[in-house]
């Protein structure tokens, strides 16, 4: 799990040593309707999904995924929820906000320049407008657990649909 520190407060907390942090996420304009300037990698658990400007490119929206839709993340024998919050300029996959990485691997010393190296994380994206928490999410939360808790019920419903 590579670490993403893009967005609001991109050099705060564990992101202070991130060599590639950017001051905005791909969906900054979309999330602004919820009263925040952008996602904060230190608070909002989000997944970097899709890429542009490289080959091969992948746009999840071509398959029905909506920006800020809930994503399930299975890591460290646990299930957490985040949102699709950013895209990648390269072809690498497996990047997530520092807050999501710390939920998954709280004892790994995660920082903006130190992720989780093992290939043992599963990301599940959901398609359709009903996968977007919208105003029901606690976008203005001051901590990761509050935000993740605000999308948990929707995430649980989406995961339950996987079993038929």
C-alpha positions, 0 to 999 in steps of 0.5 A, spaced: 500 500 500 503 506 497 501 512 501 498 518 498 498 525 501 494 529 496 489 534 498 488 539 504 493 539 509 498 535 504 504 536 509 501 535 516 502 530 520 505 523 517 505 527 511 510 531 512 516 527 509 512 526 503 516 527 497 510 527 492 504 530 495 500 535 491 495 540 494 489 537 491 486 531 489 482 529 483 475 530 486 477 537 489 471 540 485 466 535 487 467 534 494 467 542 495 459 541 495 460 538 502 463 544 505 470 542 505 476 545 500 478 538 499 479 531 502 485 531 507 489 525 507 490 525 514 482 524 516 479 522 510 480 514 508 480 514 500 483 510 495 487 512 489 484 509 483 484 509 475 490 513 472 491 518 466 496 520 462 500 514 462 499 507 458 495 503 459 490 508 462 484 506 466 478 511 467 473 507 472 467 512 470 467 508 464 465 502 468 460 506 472 464 508 478 462 515 481 467 520 484 467 519 491 463 512 491 465 508 497 470 503 496 471 497 501 478 495 503 480 488 506 487 489 509 490 486 515 484 481 516 479 487 517 474 490 513 475 498 512 471 503 508 474 509 504 472 513 498 474 513 491 478 520 492 484 521 487 487 518 481 494 516 479 498 519 473 502 513 473 500 506 472 501 503 479 495 501 483 495 500 490 495 507 493 491 510 499 491 516 503 495 515 509 489 515 514 486 509 510 493 506 511 494 507 518 487 504 519 489 498 516 496 497 519 497 501 525 503 498 527 507 499 521 510 506 522 506 509 516 508 516 513 508 519 507 514 516 505 513 509 508 507 505 506 506 497 507 510 493 502 506 486 502 501 485 496 496 483 501 490 488 500 484 488 496 480 494 494 473 493 492 470 499 488 462 499 487 458 502 481 452 506 481 450 513 484 447 509 490 455 508 492 456 515 493 455 517 500 453 524 498 451 529 504 450 523 509 458 522 510 461 526 515 466 530 510 467 535 515 469 530 521 475 532 525 478 524 525 478 518 521 474 514 525 468 519 525 469 519 517 469 512 516 464 510 521 459 515 517 460 511 511 460 504 514 452 503 513 453 504 506 459 500 505 456 494 509 450 494 504 454 494 498 458 489 501 452 485 502 450 485 495 456 482 493 454 475 496 447 475 491 
